[in-house]
Amino acid sequence: MASRKPSVRHPSHSHPLRSHKAQVEEEIICSGCDLDLLGAAFKCTKSECDYFLHKSCFELPRETRHKAHPDHPLTLLYSPPYESTYTCDACGEYGSGFTYNCSICQYDVHVGCVSMPESVEREGHAHPLTLLYRSPYQNGLIFNCDVCQETVPDNLWSYYCKECDYGTHLHSCAVEEEEEEPKRGGGGSGRGSTSSGGNKGGRGSAASELAAMLEAQREMEKMQIELHMEMQRAKIAKKARKACLKLI
C-alpha cells in the first residue's frame, strides 16, 4: 500500500512534504542549506521531485536578529535574492539555497553561518576561540589563518583567541582536527599555543563531520557556479548566432 504519512506544507516548495529519516547511503543534499542530509528530514511527496529539507531548515524562523548586523533584522529567503547564487557575508563562500538577507544593505548569510556558536574549542589549542565579525587587527594589519596560512579578508567572520593571538577561518579550519605536529608553540608572539588537555573525545568526531559537510558544500557550490557560467556562455553564443543570421 502507498504511504499514508501525514503531509505538511512549506513556503519554499510548491508540493506537500512528509517526514523522512535520511540515511548515509542515500547521499541526499538538503535543498535549503545545500549540506549533506542525515537523520530527521522532510521530503517531497511527489516521487519525481527531488526536494529534501533538514528538519532544522524546515523550522528556521522567517526573521532573526544577529550581532553581526545589528541595525536591521535578517529575513529568511528561500532562493537567492539576486540571480542563481549569492555570496555569504560571513564566510565569503557562494550559496544557492536559503539565505538570511537584509534587503536594505544587500547583506546575506548562509543559514548555517547565522547559527555558528559564539565560541568553539579546537583540538590542540588550550583556549576557546571566540567568534568575531571582523578582523581582530586594526590599522591595516593583515590577518592570516593560523591553520592554512591564507589571508582572512577584514570583513569576514573568524574564530580568534586574543590571549594567544591565534585565529582561524570561520568553518573547516576552526574545527579541523590537528593530526600533524602542533603549530607555533610558546615563546615569541605566543600564537597557536597548544595543549592536549581539556579536550573531550566526542568533540573530535563531531568537528570532523562538520568539516566534511562544509567541504561538500563548497564543492557543490563550485559545481553550481560552473554550471551557471556555462549556461550564461551558451546564452551569449546563441544570441550572437541569431545576430549574425540577421545580418546575412
Disulfide bonds with the S-S distance in Angstrom:
none
